[in-house]
């Protein structure tokens, strides 16, 4: 997931926290988690991305983002599992994530 800058990501976090509080859905948690990861809020991102894949287990993009969030929180095993699930679903991982997973 890509954001232009920290301000745009922070606005997304603000809006999406309200949205998922009112109407929880996988896409909302994915967007929220991606913005939090961009801002360096890896623990929050991991929690929200985990919720996204719980709601929609076939959400390959969310599994890939979850792998990145797990790496940022030093959960290498969680990152490997999430990356494997993303690959199983046909979601390509960014090369830098693949390199970090070793």
Kinemage of the C-alpha trace (Angstrom):
@kinemage 1
@onewidth
@group {chain A} dominant
@subgroup {mainchain}
@vectorlist {calphas} color= white
{ca unk a 1} P 0.000 0.000 0.000
{ca unk a 2} L 1.346 3.424 -0.892
{ca unk a 3} L 0.631 6.888 0.479
{ca unk a 4} L 1.893 10.201 -0.864
{ca unk a 5} L 3.099 11.432 2.509
{ca unk a 6} L 2.602 11.144 6.260
{ca unk a 7} L -0.203 13.707 6.277
{ca unk a 8} L -2.291 11.715 3.825
{ca unk a 9} L -1.644 8.485 5.744
{ca unk a 10} L -2.569 10.176 9.031
{ca unk a 11} L -5.850 11.377 7.505
{ca unk a 12} L -6.595 7.858 6.316
{ca unk a 13} L -5.929 6.493 9.815
{ca unk a 14} L -8.270 9.053 11.356
{ca unk a 15} L -11.105 8.323 8.911
{ca unk a 16} L -10.663 4.547 8.864
{ca unk a 17} L -10.591 4.210 12.651
{ca unk a 18} L -14.037 5.794 12.716
{ca unk a 19} L -15.235 3.714 9.780
{ca unk a 20} L -14.201 0.312 11.139
{ca unk a 21} L -15.659 1.288 14.500
{ca unk a 22} L -19.048 1.826 12.858
{ca unk a 23} L -18.952 -0.820 10.127
{ca unk a 24} L -16.091 -3.309 10.515
{ca unk a 25} L -14.998 -4.884 7.248
{ca unk a 26} L -11.864 -6.454 5.822
{ca unk a 27} L -11.149 -3.656 3.335
{ca unk a 28} L -11.410 -1.035 6.066
{ca unk a 29} L -9.045 -2.886 8.387
{ca unk a 30} L -6.636 -3.445 5.491
{ca unk a 31} L -6.596 0.243 4.603
{ca unk a 32} L -6.215 1.251 8.247
{ca unk a 33} L -3.409 -1.232 8.825
{ca unk a 34} L -1.570 -0.172 5.685
{ca unk a 35} L -1.686 3.493 6.709
{ca unk a 36} L -0.523 2.649 10.223
{ca unk a 37} L 2.351 0.598 8.831
{ca unk a 38} L 3.356 3.522 6.600
{ca unk a 39} L 3.409 5.753 9.699
{ca unk a 40} L 5.530 3.311 11.696
{ca unk a 41} L 2.673 2.178 13.938
{ca unk a 42} L 3.539 -1.467 13.368
{ca unk a 43} L 1.807 -2.926 16.445
{ca unk a 44} L -1.483 -1.251 15.529
{ca unk a 45} L -1.013 -2.221 11.881
{ca unk a 46} L -0.441 -5.838 12.796
{ca unk a 47} L -3.591 -5.936 14.911
{ca unk a 48} L -5.742 -4.369 12.184
{ca unk a 49} L -4.279 -6.418 9.338
{ca unk a 50} L -4.816 -9.578 11.368
{ca unk a 51} L -8.470 -8.543 11.722
{ca unk a 52} L -8.700 -8.017 7.941
{ca unk a 53} L -7.560 -11.577 7.227
{ca unk a 54} L -9.830 -12.977 9.931
{ca unk a 55} L -12.786 -11.328 8.223
{ca unk a 56} L -11.656 -12.338 4.723
{ca unk a 57} L -9.166 -15.234 4.777
{ca unk a 58} L -8.700 -15.095 0.997
{ca unk a 59} L -7.467 -11.465 1.055
{ca unk a 60} L -3.962 -11.952 -0.373
{ca unk a 61} L -2.968 -8.287 -0.247
{ca unk a 62} L -3.806 -8.136 3.459
{ca unk a 63} L -1.721 -11.247 4.128
{ca unk a 64} L 1.249 -9.600 2.374
{ca unk a 65} L 0.863 -6.403 4.418
{ca unk a 66} L 0.504 -8.499 7.569
{ca unk a 67} L 3.826 -10.176 6.753
{ca unk a 68} L 5.467 -6.742 6.578
{ca unk a 69} L 3.853 -5.641 9.849
{ca unk a 70} L 5.017 -8.825 11.555
{ca unk a 71} L 8.583 -8.175 10.406
{ca unk a 72} L 8.417 -4.638 11.764
{ca unk a 73} L 7.407 -6.024 15.169
{ca unk a 74} L 10.168 -8.673 15.135
{ca unk a 75} L 7.716 -11.538 14.658
{ca unk a 76} L 9.657 -13.430 11.996
{ca unk a 77} L 7.599 -16.596 12.329
{ca unk a 78} L 4.346 -14.649 11.956
{ca unk a 79} L 5.851 -12.899 8.936
{ca unk a 80} L 6.818 -16.204 7.321
{ca unk a 81} L 3.346 -17.650 7.916
{ca unk a 82} L 1.588 -14.563 6.536
{ca unk a 83} L 3.911 -14.474 3.512
{ca unk a 84} L 3.264 -18.161 2.848
{ca unk a 85} L -0.490 -17.570 2.977
{ca unk a 86} L -0.162 -14.591 0.610
{ca unk a 87} L 1.841 -16.724 -1.832
{ca unk a 88} L -0.684 -19.558 -1.546
{ca unk a 89} L -3.362 -17.049 -2.570
{ca unk a 90} L -1.285 -15.904 -5.559
{ca unk a 91} L -0.274 -12.564 -4.068
{ca unk a 92} L 3.249 -11.546 -5.055
{ca unk a 93} L 5.339 -10.108 -2.246
{ca unk a 94} L 7.381 -6.956 -2.760
{ca unk a 95} L 11.034 -7.878 -3.448
{ca unk a 96} L 12.256 -6.022 -0.333
{ca unk a 97} L 9.892 -8.066 1.841
{ca unk a 98} L 11.038 -11.298 0.235
{ca unk a 99} L 14.675 -10.319 0.817
{ca unk a 100} L 14.021 -9.517 4.479
{ca unk a 101} L 12.334 -12.872 5.006
{ca unk a 102} L 15.456 -14.595 3.692
